Amino acid sequence: MMKNRRFDLLPQEVPTHFYNIVADMPNKPLPPLNPGTMEPIGPEALAPLFPEELIKQEVSAEQMIEIPDEVRDTYLKYRPTPLFRAFELEKALDTPAKIYYKYEGVSPSGSHKPNTAIAQAYYNKMEGVKKITTETGAGQWGSALSFACAQFNIDCEVFMVRISHDQKPYRKMLMQTYGADVHASPTNTTEAGRKILAEDPDSPGSLGIAISEAVEKAANDPDTKYALGSVLNHVLLHQTVIGQEAIKQMEKAGEMPDIICAPFGGGSNFAGISFPFLRMNFTQGRKIRCIASEPSSCPKLTKGEFRYDFGDTVGMTPLMPMYTLGHQFVPAPIHAGGLRYHGAGVVVSQLLKDKLIEAEAIDQLECFEAGVLFTQKEGILPAPETCHAIASAIREAKKCKESGESKVILIHLCGHGYFDLKAYDDYLKGSLVKHELSDADVQKALQKIQTPSLV
């Protein structure tokens, strides 16, 4: 009998609403603060950067938010995305665990990022915005927003972290093909960029620096808005189409995950797969473990502090309550550029503080070892970011082998790695090194934050 490896949905089964986990959280997130007054800010403070509808979603406590028809119609270019059973990986690991993966690499730009890019471009278009600026690490978010802006005829300007800009030229070319202007950040085109370059002319850049540049550009032009690819709640809730689909697909498989593994940068892919399942924990009493897998070179969840900090390097954003390594922290130039962010989303941070989710840090060598094994057994080359989730899943599968338990593990395969072959080449040549941020380096970064810890 043939094994059922793939579990698909029909187009009409694409979710009709975004899920807002804030409605169900036992402890609501703390408010953002004005860095000058240290008082909570209102929605009006976000108006220079975001369209009104996204601001409403950012502060909403409504559980379900309807997806506009135009957004859902654009989703149908690639949604619903498939869910697979990883039989060959299970066999290679000799584990009694059942391993599934939800594959978002079938999107036009090759990752989960268009789920929010399409929504954000649509809401900006409806309010007459002419141009959107943004940052990107590995290039997945920049590619997705460039694609989305092309769908709604909006200009797009992308500040790409310099180390990723140099490591991943094909991501830059894809963004340019979609019509975007792409800069290697830090640049001389913004005050923030010039300040960084004056201090470090050879700066590899960081997401925090690129955010500063993109925010500055948007704040100085009334026809321009800013779009963020992770961290903020409106971004995270857009991604919940992934987890909502996965629940239906797991039901078709006759299973429900015991463990969910997803990579963690700012929180968007982790939230997208896990939040709908966490809702089942909150409302149905389930005990699904949700593991956020981050790089050991940028371990904000596992070694950072829960405190108010800026979302960008220069300090242009409000102060956000989050797990952070400090807004001036510049991570090592690892290939998983999408995970090189100093802080974590406010909602995810609160969930971790309340011990409703888990986090672990994994070195890049273990991650690429996991990615190569997955490629050989399942045939899909995962993005370096995704390799973190695979490595976490392999750890859990090995535990099942040791204990004899047959648990169901769900991996969020949030993007393919076909633009990241240089990373695999470096790994296979043995030129990558193990990199773990020391406790001393963590404390050095945290000492630069002037706001008090919330722990």
N, C-alpha and C positions, 0 to 999 in steps of 0.2 A: 504494500500500500504506500502511495506517495505521501511524504511528509508535507504538512501544510506549513510552508515557510513564511508566507506573506498574508497579511490581514489588511484588506482595503476597505475604504468607505466609498459611498456614492457622492457625487457633487452636492446633492441636496442635504448631505449629512455634515457639511462644513458648518461649524458653529454660527449661530445667528447673533450671539452676544459675547462680549468680553466679560470675564469674571474678575471682580474686584475683591481680593482676599481681605482687604481692610474691614469689610462688612462683617466678617466672621472671626477676626482675630480677637483672642481674649484680652489682649492689651494693645490698644491703638498706638501707632507710632507717635513719638514726641514731635512737636512742631518745629519747623525751621526757624532760625533766629536772624534778626538783623545784626550784622557784626558790629555795627556802631553803637546800637542801643541795647543789644542783647535781649530785645523784646521779640515775641513771635511775629512773623511777617504775615500779611494777608495775601490773598490771591492777586491783588493789584500790583504787588511787587514783581510778579512774573510777567506782567503784560508787555513790557518791552521786548521780551524774548520769545514768547509763545502765543499762539492764537487762543482766543477765548475758550473754545470748546476743549482744548487740551488742558487748559488751566482748571476748568470745571472737573475734568476727569482726575486730575492730579490731586484735588482736595476732596473728591467724592467719597461718601460712605455707602453709596448705592451698590448693591451686590452684583447686579447684572446690568451692563450697558450695551444697548443695541448697536450692532455693527451696521453702518450705512450700506445701502444696496450697492453703491459704486465701489466701495471698498471690498465688499464680499465678492462682487463680480470680478474684480482684479485678482483677488485671491485664487479664483478658479483657473488662473494660468498655471498654478502648480499645486493647489490644495484640492482635496485632502492629500497629505503626504503619507507614504507607506509605513507600516510597522512590520518588522521581520523577526522571526525566531532564529537565533544564531546557533544552529545545530553544530556546525563545524567548529566553532569556537568552544562550545561546551565539550565536544569530543576531545579537542586538543588539550583542554584543561583537566580532562578526566574528572569532571565535577558532576554531582547530582543536581546542581542548580540548573534552573531553566533561565536562559538569557534571551531577552528581547531587546530590540533597539528601534526607536522612532527616528526616521531618517528625513532630516530637513534639507539635505544637500540637493534635493531635486528642484529647489527654487531657482528662478532665473539667475540670481547672483551667487548661488551655491551654498546658502546658509539659511538660518531661521530669521535673519534680520529683516527681510522684506515684510514680515508680519506687522511690524510697527512702522516701518518706513512708508508703506503704502497708506496706512491710516494717517500718519502725520502729514504726508504730502497732501492728502485729500482735505484734511481740516484746514491746512494753510491755504490751499487753493480756494476753498469756500469763503475765506475771509480776505481774498484779494492780495495775498502775499506774492511778491514777484520773484523773490530769491530766498534760498535757505542756505545757511552756513552750518557746518558740522566739523567734528573731528573724527578720526578713525585710527585704530591701532593696527591690526593686521590687514585692514582693508575690507573686511567683510561688511561692516556697517556702511562705510563710504560707498562701496559697490551697490549695496541695497538701496541707500537713499538716492544715489545717482539714477538707478533704474526707476525708482518710484517718482522722482521729479520729472523724468522723461515721460512717464505715463500721464502726468497732469500738467505738462508744459510749464514747469517752474525751473528757474536757473538754480544751479547747485554749486557751492564752493566748499571744497574739502581740505582740511588741514590734516595731513597724514603724518603720524609719528615718524621722524626721520629714519630711525633704524629699520622700521618696517618698510618705509618708502624705498630704502636701498636694498633690503632683503627680498622684497616681493614686487618687482617691477610690473609683473603682469596684472596685479590688482590695480595698480595705477593706470595701466593701459585700458583695463576694462571700464574704470570710472570715466576716463576720458572718452571712450567709445560711446558711453551713455550720454555724453555731453557735459560732464562736470569739469570745473577748473580744480586742479589738484596741486597742493603745495607741500613740500617737505618741511615739517614743523620741528623746531622753531624757525620762523622766517623773519625777514627784515621788513615785512609789510605791516606789522602791528607793533604797538608799544610793548605789549607783553613779550613778543618774540625777540624784539631788540634787547630788552632787559636780560633775558636768559642768555642770549648770544654774547652780550657784553661780559657776563660772568663766566660763561663756558662756551667758547667759540666752536668746540667740537661736541656739543651736547647731542646725545643720541635721541633726545626728545622723550616725551612721555605723554600719556593720555591727558594728564592734568595740564600740561603745557599747551597741548593742542586745543583743549577745551577753552583755555584762557583766550587763545587767539580767535577761535570761532565766535565766542561770546562777545568779544570786543568788536569784531566786524559787524555783528548783528545789532548790537546796542547803538552803534553810530550811524545806522541807516534805517529810516522809517519804513522803507519798502522791504526790509529784510528781517527774517526771523531765524531763530536758532533751533536745531533739532538735535536731540540726544538719543543715542542708540541703546542706552542701558540706564541703570541706577534709579531713575525717577519712576513713580508709581504708574503714571499713564503709559509709560513704555512697557513696564512689566505686565500690566493687565492686557495690553494688546497681544502679548505673546501667549496668553492662556488658551488661544485656539489650539495650540499644540497639545497640551494636557487634556483638553476636552475631547479632542479626537482620539487621543491615546486610550482614554477610558473606554470609549466605544469599541476600539479595536481590541483591547485586552478582553473585554466581555465576549467578543466574537471568538477569541482564542480560548475562551473558557477559563481564563486566569485573572488574577489581580496581583500586581506587584507587591512583594514584601519590602523591596528595596528599590529606590530610584537613585541613579547616579547621573549627575550633570556637572559639566565644567562651570567654574565660577570666575568671572571677571568683575562686572558690576552687578550682575544678577539677572539679566534678561532671559538667557536661555535656561538657567536654573529655575526661575520663576515660571517660565512658560510651560515646562513639563511638570513641575512639582505642585504648583498652587492648586490646580483642580483636584489633585489627589489629597493634598492637605485639607481641602474642604471636606473630603470624605472622613478624614481623621476628626475634624471638628464636629461634623454633623451626624456621622454614623458610628463613631467610636472605633474606627479602624486604627491600626498602628503601623502605618506604612512609613518606613524610615526614608528620609530624603537627605542624601549626602551631597554637599557642595564640595567639589574637588578643585582646589586652587594650586598654583605653582609654589613650590617651596622657596622660590626667589622673591615672591610677592605675597606673603602669607597674612593678609589683613584679618581674615576670619580666625585663624588659629594662633596668631601671635600679636595682632593689633589690639588696640584698646577701643572700647565703646565710649565715644565722646563726641562733642560737637567739633566739626572741622569743615573746612572749605572743600567743595567738590572739584576745584581747579587749583593749579599751582600758584598763580599770582594772588588769588583771593578775591575774585570778582563775584563769586556766587554767594548766596546766603550760607550761614552755618547750618550744617545738617547733622542730625544725630546718627552716627554710623560707626561701624568698626573701621578703623583706619590705621595706616602706618605713618600718617602725617602728609599733609598736602604738598610738601616740598620733597617728598621721597621720590627718587627716580629709580625704578627697578632695573635689574640687570637686563641686557638686551637679548632675552631669550626669544626663540622663534614663535612662541605662543603670544603674539603681540596683543591679541584681544583680551588677555588676562593680566596685562601689565598696567593695572590701575590701583592707586593707593588706597581707595576706599570701597565700601560696599553700600548698596542701596539701603535706604532708610527702612523700608518694609522688611527686607531680608534680615537686616541687622536686628530689628526687634524680635523677629522669629527666632534668631539664633540666641539672643540674650535670654529669651523665655524657654530655651532648650526644646523648641518644637521642630528644629531641623539640626543636622549635624554638619561638620566641616572637617576636611583633612587636607593636608598639603603634601604634594607629591613632586619629586624631582623630575627634571625633564628627561633624564636617561631612562627612568622607569616608564615614563609616559610614551616615549618613542618606541621602546621595546614592546609595549602593549599595542601601539598603533601598527607596528610592522606585523605582529602576530595577527591582529584583526584583519589587516589587508590580505595576508596570505590565506586566511581561513574563510573570510566572508566576501572578499573581492572588492571592497570599497576602501579607498584611501582616505582616512579621516584627517580633518584639519588638526594641527598641533594642539589647539584648544580642546578639541573633542577627545584627544588621546588621554587627557586627564580623567575624564569620565570612564573611559574604557579601562584605564589602570585601576581606578577605584572598584569597578565591577569585577575585575580579575582578582583583586584582593578578596572581595566578598565571596567569589566563587571558590577560591582556594580554602576559605574558612569553611564553606559547606562541605568540601571534600574531607577536611579534617574531622568535622563533626558528624558527617553522614546526613546532614539535613538537606532537604530538597527545597530550597527557597527560590522564589521567582524574582529575577533581577531585571529592571528596565533601565536601559542606557539611553540618554539623549544624545544621539549622533547629530549634533546641531549643524554640521557643515562638512563638506568634502575638502580634501587637501591637495587638489590638483594644481592649485596655484602656489603650493607650499613645498614643491619637490626639492628645492634648495635645502630646506630643513631636513628632509629625509636623507639627502645626499650627505649633508654634514654629519648626521647621525651614523650612517652606514660607513663613512670614512673614519669614524672615531674622533672627529674633531670637536664634538660637543663635550662639555664638562659638566660634572655634577655641581649644582649651585644651590646652597641652602642659606637663607638669610640668618645671620647669627643673632643671638639675643642682644649683643652689644650694638649691632647695627640697628636693630629695632628700637632700642632705647634712645639711640642718637637721633633717629628720625622723629620719634615721639616728643623729644625734648624741645623741638622747634615749634610745637603747637602751644599757643598761649591760652586756649580755653580749657576748663577743667574736665577731668574724666567723669563719665557718668556711671562707671562700674562701682 
